[in-house]
Amino acid sequence: MRVTTDLWVSALLRRVFSAGGFAAVVKRGATEAGAVFVLARGRQGEMALFGPAPQTSYDSARPDDRFFNLLGEGDDAAIFDARLEREKRFDPDIWVVEIEAGAIPVEELISVKAS
């Protein structure tokens, strides 16, 4: 049985805070199974948006893991805001979590698959 999105996001926030970073839920989605998007901000203004990896990315040996793809990088917040607005119109049950990971790389907080 897969962990609920609510519990998974709570665990992500705790991992970020314990690593000395900051995290906030920008948009709360469906408690049980909402898709999660992670907007990672760096200390120098750089940003990266991660979204759910396609189902084909999942490993039968680790069926309960959540995998993410890098959807974009840069320093223009308007591009990321527009992308997230499109995602919200497509699926109003998404979660948006914004993090500043601090000393730990984002890839150690979430499982990122190569596109």
Secondary structure as the mmCIF struct_conf table of DSSP 4:
data_model
#
loop_
_struct_conf.conf_type_id
_struct_conf.id
_struct_conf.beg_label_comp_id
_struct_conf.beg_label_asym_id
_struct_conf.beg_label_seq_id
_struct_conf.end_label_comp_id
_struct_conf.end_label_asym_id
_struct_conf.end_label_seq_id
HELX_LH_PP_P HELX_LH_PP_P1 ARG A 2 THR A 4
HELX_RH_AL_P HELX_RH_AL_P1 THR A 5 SER A 18
TURN_TY1_P TURN_TY1_P1 ALA A 19 GLY A 20
STRN STRN1 PHE A 22 LYS A 27
TURN_TY1_P TURN_TY1_P2 THR A 31 ALA A 33
STRN STRN2 VAL A 36 ARG A 41
TURN_TY1_P TURN_TY1_P3 ARG A 43 GLN A 44
BEND BEND1 GLY A 45 GLY A 45
STRN STRN3 MET A 47 PRO A 52
HELX_LH_PP_P HELX_LH_PP_P2 ALA A 53 PRO A 54
HELX_RH_3T_P HELX_RH_3T_P1 GLN A 55 SER A 57
TURN_TY1_P TURN_TY1_P4 SER A 60 ALA A 61
BEND BEND2 ARG A 62 ARG A 62
TURN_TY1_P TURN_TY1_P5 PRO A 63 ASP A 64
STRN STRN4 PHE A 67 GLY A 74
BEND BEND3 ASP A 75 ASP A 75
HELX_RH_AL_P HELX_RH_AL_P2 ALA A 77 PHE A 90
TURN_TY1_P TURN_TY1_P6 PRO A 92 ASP A 93
STRN STRN5 TRP A 95 GLU A 100
TURN_TY1_P TURN_TY1_P7 GLY A 102 ALA A 103
BEND BEND4 ILE A 104 ILE A 104
HELX_RH_AL_P HELX_RH_AL_P3 VAL A 106 LEU A 109
BEND BEND5 ILE A 110 ILE A 110
STRN STRN6 SER A 111 VAL A 112
HELX_LH_PP_P HELX_LH_PP_P3 LYS A 113 ALA A 114
#
